[in-house]
Amino acid sequence: MRRTMPTLTGSLIAGLALGVMTCISSTALAGRPVAQALAADRLAAKEPGATAENDENRTITIGGIGEVVRPADSMRTSIGVEVREKTLGAARDKAAGRSQAVLAALRGLAIPGLEIRTVDISLSPIRESHVPHEEITEPRIIGYSASSQLSVALRGASPAELQAAGSRILQAALASGANDVGGLEFFLSDRTDARRSALAAAVQDAQANAKAVAKAANVRIVDLRSISVVQQERSAFAQQMKGLGGADGFSVEPGSIRVTSAVTVRVTFAPSP
């Protein structure tokens, strides 16, 4: 009986000591943020001795640019008339007559899908440009200006259709009395596909740049941490309108549209083995 008691006492002491150690270990673990502990575990699995702190320091941040080219499928232009007369009524009536003639000429082209809308009508006085310094009165009105502006657009057409329609629109407008014709602007009616392709190309370019930097620094890329779009896509609108080209009148070339996107990627790296 005397021999058994020390053995039991030793077992109890050992059990209590183990319990205290377990409590201390559990308390210490509870004080660590769960996310930090998990991150450290993942890093240790990838690279012995790695920590969350040196993982944050071992990063490469670099950009990439993607660009795609698509043939234009739409165009727009502005067509207007401006007249000047001595009276307001005369200026208004003359501008209205010319505007109606231009509108009738454009509609007479019977181009499928052609969009025509009025975007501006204005009447304004014309004042004397020179007033003697000794006079303090308002400059004298010497006439009136009246103008009307139309927006003309064609969407979802082939390059050949745009080329033919553009030339016909310009000729019809000038022949019917328009004297304020803007250049033809060619664009994409829907940039969604081009934008996504440009973004994909930008990501690939950024990843290739990161690999090139890692190779030059003799390190290896471990993980992709983030990707951010640094700007919205840019579209280079083609604006091409050549001058009079002999008997055929205006020569129009739709050209191509360039859509560009840019991204920034951040990757972590580790020393090469």
RAHUUR-V552228 format. One record per pair of residues at least 24 apart in sequence whose ideal C-beta (glycine too) atoms are under 10 Angstrom apart, sorted by sequence separation. I is the first residue (numbers start at 1). J is the second residue. D is the distance in whole Angstrom. If there is no record, write none. Layout:
# RAHUUR-V552228
i->[I/I]
j->[J/J]
d->[D/D]
This chain:
# RAHUUR-V552228
i->[79/122/123/162/203/234/235/236/96/121/122/202/234/235/79/95/121/122/203/233/234/79/95/120/121/122/159/202/233/234/95/120/121/150/199/202/233/234/92/119/120/149/152/202/231/232/233/118/119/120/148/150/152/154/199/231/232/92/118/119/120/149/151/202/230/231/91/117/118/119/147/148/152/153/154/155/156/157/229/230/231/91/117/118/147/149/155/156/229/230/91/116/117/153/155/156/199/228/229/230/88/91/116/117/154/155/198/228/229/88/115/116/117/153/198/227/228/79/88/115/116/195/196/198/227/228/80/114/115/195/226/227/228/74/76/80/114/115/194/226/227/80/82/86/113/114/115/195/225/226/227/74/78/80/85/111/113/114/194/224/225/226/78/80/84/112/113/191/224/225/109/111/113/114/223/224/225/106/113/191/223/224/103/112/222/223/102/106/111/221/222/223/99/103/188/221/222/223/98/99/100/102/113/187/221/222/95/98/99/103/112/187/188/219/220/221/95/96/98/99/102/111/187/219/220/95/99/114/186/187/219/220/91/92/94/95/96/113/185/186/187/217/219/220/88/90/91/93/95/111/112/116/185/186/214/218/219/220/90/91/92/111/114/184/185/186/213/217/218/86/88/89/91/114/184/185/186/210/214/217/86/87/88/90/91/109/183/184/185/205/206/207/209/210/211/213/214/86/87/88/89/111/182/183/184/205/206/210/215/84/85/86/88/111/183/201/202/203/205/206/207/214/84/85/109/182/201/202/204/206/210/84/85/109/181/198/199/201/202/203/205/206/207/83/84/85/111/198/200/202/206/83/84/106/109/197/198/199/201/202/203/82/83/84/106/109/194/196/198/199/200/202/82/83/105/108/109/194/195/197/198/199/81/82/83/107/194/195/196/198/81/82/105/106/184/186/191/193/194/195/80/81/82/105/106/186/187/194/80/81/104/105/108/184/186/188/191/79/80/81/105/181/184/186/188/79/80/102/103/105/106/184/186/187/78/79/80/102/105/170/186/188/78/79/101/102/104/105/106/77/78/79/102/103/105/171/77/78/101/102/166/167/170/175/76/77/78/101/102/166/167/174/76/77/100/101/102/174/75/76/77/99/100/101/102/171/75/76/98/99/167/171/74/75/76/98/99/102/170/171/74/75/97/98/170/73/74/98/167/168/169/73/74/75/95/167/168/170/73/74/94/167/169/73/166/167/168/72/73/166/167/72/73/75/166/71/72/75/165/166/71/73/74/75/163/164/166/73/77/163/165/72/75/79/162/163/71/75/79/162/163/77/81/162/77/79/80/161/162/75/79/83/159/160/78/79/81/159/77/81/82/83/158/159/79/81/82/157/159/80/81/82/79/80/81/78/79/80/81/79/80/78/79/80/78/79/77/78/77/78/76/77/78/77/78/76/77/75/76/77/75/76/74/75/76/72/74/75/72/73/74/72/73/74/75/71/72/73/74/72/73/74/71/72/73/70/70/68/70/70/68/69/68/67/68/70/68/69/66/68/69/66/67/68/66/67/68/66/68/65/66/68/66/67/64/66/67/65/66/64/65/66/64/66/67/63/64/66/64/65/66/64/65/63/64/62/63/64/62/64/65/61/62/64/62/63/64/62/63/62/60/61/62/60/62/60/62/61/62/60/60/60/60/58/60/76/75/77/59/64/75/58/59/61/75/77/60/61/63/65/68/70/72/59/64/65/67/72/55/59/61/63/66/67/69/71/55/72/56/67/55/50/47/47/46/46/75/43/75/43/74/42/72/73/72/71/72/74/71/72/73/71/72/70/71/69/70/69/70/68/69/70/68/69/67/68/67/68/66/67/68/66/67/65/66/67/65/66/64/65/66/64/65/63/64/63/64/62/63/64/62/63/61/62/61/62/60/61/62/60/61/59/60/59/60/58/59/60/58/59/57/58/56/58/55/58/54/55/55/54/50/50/47/46/47/46/47/43/47/43]
j->[103/146/147/186/227/258/259/260/121/146/147/227/259/260/105/121/147/148/229/259/260/106/122/147/148/149/186/229/260/261/123/148/149/178/227/230/261/262/121/148/149/178/181/231/260/261/262/148/149/150/178/180/182/184/229/261/262/123/149/150/151/180/182/233/261/262/123/149/150/151/179/180/184/185/186/187/188/189/261/262/263/124/150/151/180/182/188/189/262/263/125/150/151/187/189/190/233/262/263/264/123/126/151/152/189/190/233/263/264/124/151/152/153/189/234/263/264/116/125/152/153/232/233/235/264/265/118/152/153/233/264/265/266/113/115/119/153/154/233/265/266/120/122/126/153/154/155/235/265/266/267/115/119/121/126/152/154/155/235/265/266/267/120/122/126/154/155/233/266/267/152/154/156/157/266/267/268/150/157/235/267/268/148/157/267/268/148/152/157/267/268/269/146/150/235/268/269/270/146/147/148/150/161/235/269/270/144/147/148/152/161/236/237/268/269/270/145/146/148/149/152/161/237/269/270/146/150/165/237/238/270/271/143/144/146/147/148/165/237/238/239/269/271/272/141/143/144/146/148/164/165/169/238/239/267/271/272/273/144/145/146/165/168/238/239/240/267/271/272/141/143/144/146/169/239/240/241/265/269/272/142/143/144/146/147/165/239/240/241/261/262/263/265/266/267/269/270/143/144/145/146/168/239/240/241/262/263/267/272/142/143/144/146/169/241/259/260/261/263/264/265/272/143/144/168/241/260/261/263/265/269/144/145/169/241/258/259/261/262/263/265/266/267/144/145/146/172/259/261/263/267/145/146/168/171/259/260/261/263/264/265/145/146/147/169/172/257/259/261/262/263/265/146/147/169/172/173/258/259/261/262/263/146/147/148/172/259/260/261/263/147/148/171/172/250/252/257/259/260/261/147/148/149/172/173/253/254/261/148/149/172/173/176/252/254/256/259/148/149/150/174/250/253/255/257/149/150/172/173/175/176/254/256/257/149/150/151/173/176/241/257/259/150/151/173/174/176/177/178/150/151/152/175/176/178/244/151/152/175/176/240/241/244/249/151/152/153/176/177/241/242/249/152/153/176/177/178/250/152/153/154/176/177/178/179/248/153/154/176/177/245/249/153/154/155/177/178/181/249/250/154/155/177/178/250/154/155/179/248/249/250/155/156/157/177/249/250/252/156/157/177/250/252/157/250/251/252/157/158/251/252/158/159/161/252/158/159/162/252/253/159/161/162/163/251/252/254/162/166/252/254/162/165/169/252/253/162/166/170/253/254/169/173/254/170/172/173/254/255/169/173/177/253/254/173/174/176/254/173/177/178/179/254/255/176/178/179/254/256/178/179/180/178/179/180/178/179/180/181/180/181/180/181/182/181/182/181/182/182/183/182/183/184/184/185/184/185/184/185/186/185/186/185/186/187/184/186/187/185/186/187/186/187/188/189/186/187/188/189/188/189/190/188/189/190/188/191/191/193/194/193/194/194/194/195/197/196/197/195/197/198/196/197/198/197/198/199/198/200/198/199/201/200/201/199/201/202/201/202/201/202/203/202/204/205/202/203/205/204/205/206/205/206/205/206/205/206/207/206/208/209/206/207/209/208/209/210/209/210/210/209/210/211/210/212/211/213/213/214/213/214/217/219/219/221/237/237/239/222/227/238/222/223/225/239/241/225/226/228/230/233/235/237/225/230/231/233/238/222/226/228/230/233/234/236/238/223/240/225/236/225/222/220/222/222/223/252/222/254/223/254/223/253/254/254/254/255/257/255/256/257/256/257/256/257/256/257/257/258/257/258/259/258/259/258/259/259/260/259/260/261/260/261/260/261/262/261/262/261/262/263/262/263/262/263/263/264/263/264/265/264/265/264/265/265/266/265/266/267/266/267/266/267/267/268/267/268/269/268/269/268/269/268/270/268/271/268/269/270/270/268/270/268/268/270/270/271/268/273/270]
d->[9/7/8/7/6/8/5/8/9/8/5/9/7/8/10/8/7/8/9/5/5/8/9/7/5/8/9/8/6/8/8/7/8/8/10/9/5/9/10/9/4/10/10/10/9/8/9/7/5/9/10/10/10/10/7/7/9/6/7/7/9/7/9/9/9/5/7/10/6/5/10/9/9/9/10/9/10/9/7/5/9/9/7/8/7/9/9/5/7/6/10/6/5/9/4/9/7/10/5/5/7/9/7/8/10/9/6/7/8/10/8/5/8/10/9/6/5/9/8/7/8/9/9/10/7/8/10/7/4/5/8/5/8/10/8/9/8/7/8/7/8/8/9/9/9/6/7/9/8/5/10/10/7/10/9/10/6/10/8/7/5/9/9/10/6/9/7/7/8/6/10/7/7/10/10/5/6/8/7/6/7/8/9/9/8/5/8/6/9/5/5/9/9/7/7/7/6/9/9/9/9/7/9/7/5/5/10/10/4/10/9/10/9/10/6/8/9/8/8/9/10/9/5/4/6/4/8/7/7/8/6/8/7/8/7/6/7/9/5/4/10/8/6/5/9/9/4/8/6/9/9/10/8/7/8/8/6/8/8/6/5/5/10/9/5/7/9/10/5/10/9/9/4/8/7/9/10/6/6/9/8/8/5/9/9/8/5/7/9/10/9/10/8/9/9/9/10/5/7/10/10/7/9/8/5/9/5/5/9/10/6/7/8/8/5/10/8/9/8/7/6/9/6/6/6/9/9/5/10/4/9/7/8/7/9/9/10/8/6/6/10/10/8/9/5/8/10/5/9/4/9/7/8/9/10/8/6/5/10/9/7/7/6/10/7/6/7/10/4/9/10/9/7/8/9/7/10/9/6/9/9/7/9/4/9/10/4/10/9/10/7/8/9/6/9/9/8/9/10/7/6/6/9/4/7/9/10/9/6/8/10/7/9/6/5/10/6/9/4/9/9/10/9/6/5/7/7/8/10/7/8/8/9/6/6/5/10/6/4/8/7/8/7/8/10/9/7/8/9/9/6/6/9/9/9/10/8/7/9/5/9/10/10/9/7/5/10/5/6/8/10/9/7/8/9/5/5/9/9/4/9/10/9/9/10/9/7/8/8/8/9/5/7/6/9/4/9/10/7/6/6/8/8/7/5/9/4/8/7/9/9/7/7/8/10/6/9/8/6/7/10/5/9/6/7/7/9/9/7/9/5/10/8/10/4/8/7/5/8/9/5/9/8/9/9/8/8/8/8/5/10/7/8/8/7/7/9/6/8/9/6/7/9/4/8/9/9/9/10/9/5/9/9/9/10/9/9/5/8/6/9/8/9/9/9/6/6/9/9/7/6/6/5/8/7/10/10/4/10/7/7/8/5/8/7/7/7/4/5/9/9/7/10/5/9/8/7/5/5/10/6/8/9/5/7/10/7/7/9/8/5/4/8/7/10/9/6/6/4/7/6/9/9/9/8/6/8/10/8/5/9/9/5/10/9/9/9/10/10/5/10/10/9/5/7/6/10/4/9/9/6/7/7/7/10/3/8/8/3/8/6/7/5/7/9/8/6/6/7/6/9/3/8/8/3/10/6/7/6/7/10/10/9/6/10/7/9/5/10/5/9/9/10/5/9/9/6/10/10/6/7/8/9/8/8/10/10/10/10/9/9/8/10/9/10/8/9/9/10/10/9/10/9/7/10/10/10/6/8/9/10/7/9/9/9/10/9/9/9/9/9/9/10/7/6/8/9/9/7/10/9/9/10/9/4/7/6/9/8/7/9/6/5/7/7/5/5/7/8/9/5/7/7/8/6/5/7/8/9/5/9/7/8/7/5/10/7/8/9/5/8/7/8/6/5/7/8/10/5/7/7/8/6/6/7/8/8/5/8/7/8/6/5/7/8/9/5/6/6/7/9/5/8/7/6/9/10/10/9/9/10/7/10/9/5/8/9/9/10/10]
